[in-house]
Amino acid sequence: MADTNIAPMGTGYTWSLNTIATSNNNRVDNPRVNDNNVDHNVDIQPNGDNLRAWEAAGVVFPSTQTISSVSFINGVVTSEGDGYLEANISLQVSTDGATWAPSGWSISPPYPYASQASGKTYTFMGATISGIRGARVTGQVRTKDGSYHWIVKQVEIFSSDGGSGNYTPAQVLAGVQANMTSSSQVNSQPHLNSQTGQSGINAYQVADGFFAFTSSMAIDTDGSDPDPDPDHQDQTTFQDDNGDQLGAHHVPFYVLGDVCPDGQSPCQWFYYPEHNIAGLQFGLIFYNGQCIGAVFGDTVGSPDDPRKLGEASVKSAQLVGIPSSGSSGGVDDGVTYVVLSGPEWVVSGTNSTLNDNTQALVQKALNTLGTALGL
C-alpha cells in the first residue's frame, strides 16, 4: 500500500526571523503550505530576513501521528536570486507541536544550497517516527548574503497507516452528505443563501448532536479587528474569554440567525438555541478539499434576515482558500458547515489563542463524527 500524504490533516505554518534552529517564535499559519496545490509559491519572508536567520515550513497536527517520510517542493527562485536555503537544511519533529528537535533523517537528493533548488522536490527519510504532533523543514538564509528568504511550494508528510487510523476529511464529508436527506431535515421552511439571497438552503441532523448545511461563504468582517469593509461593525454577538469582541481576522467563526423568524416554538427554521448550540460552539467547515475548525461567533439579525445561512469570518475564508474581502470576497456555494452541539464542544480561548485551540480539535471532531456516522 502506498503511503498517504497526511499533511492536509494538520495546520500549515511558516517560521522566520529566528536566531536558533529549534525556535518556535515568529510562527505564522499558512494553509498554502499543505493544501496539495503545487502551483503557488509560499514566500516565507518576502521582505527579506536577517543575516543567518533560520526559516522553516511545516505542519502541526491535532493528534499524534506516525510518519515514514517528508517531502517538500522548493519554490521558484526569483530573478534577484532569492528563494533557496543557504545552509543547514534539516527535518525537525515535535511531540507537542511547539518544541522542535532534529529527526536524524537524511535528505535525497542532496540539497544544493543554490538557485539550482528552484522548483525541485526533496525527500527526508529514515526510521519511522511515531508519536509526533509536527514536522517541519528548516534551514538558514543569508549565510552567504545571497538568498535573503526561502520560498517553498508544498510540504508533504507521509504515513504508512494513513494517519494513525484517523478519519479523513474526505471520508467524513462523504458520510455527512449521504445523511443530508429529507428524513433528517431540521427546517420545514427554507433558509436563504447568505451570499446570493436565494431560497432553498436546508439544515440536517446528520447524526445525534451533529447539524449540517451546505451554502455559500459570505464574509463577516465584524469585531475587534479593523477592516475597510463599509459594513464592518465593532461588535460580535459572542466574545472571547477576556470579554473582548472576536476579531474576524484572527478567529475562524461561522454565523447563524439570532432569532426564530416567526417567533414560534418549535421554530420552522434551524434555530440554534433549540439544538443545544451556544456561543463559541465548535464546527467543521469543508470546502474544496480543505477542512478547518471554527466557532459560532456572530449572528444575523435585523435589519438583515435571520433566515440566512452561509457566512463566516475573514479568518475562516483564509484558512480554506476563499477570497476574504468583506466587500468583494466569498463564494456562492459549495461550503459545508457541520455544527457539533453540546457543552463539551464549546471552545475556550482568546483572540490570540482561539484559532490554535479550535484547529487542535479538528481531528477529534472528524473521528467523533466518523464514528457517529458509522463509517
Buried (B, 14 or more C-beta within 10 A) or exposed (E): EEBBBBBBBBBBBBBBBBEEBBBBEBBEBBBBBBBEEEEEBBBBBEEBBBEBBBBBBBBBBBBBBBBBBBBBBBBBBBEEEBBBBBBBBBBBBBBEBEEBEEBEBEBEEEBBBBBEBBBBEBBBBBEEBEEBBBBBBBBBBBBEEBBBBBBBBBBBBBBEBBBBEBBBBEBBBEBBBEBBEEEBBBBEEBBBBBBBEEEEBBBBBBBEBBBBBBBBBBBBBBBBBEBEBEEBEEEBBBBBEEEBBBBBBBBBBBBBBBBBBEEEEEBBBBBBEEBBBBBBBBBBBBBEBBBBBBBBBBBBEEEBBBBBBBBBBBBBBBBBBBEBBBEEBBBBBEBBBBBBBBEEBBBEBBBEBBBBBBBBBBBBBBBBBBEBBEB
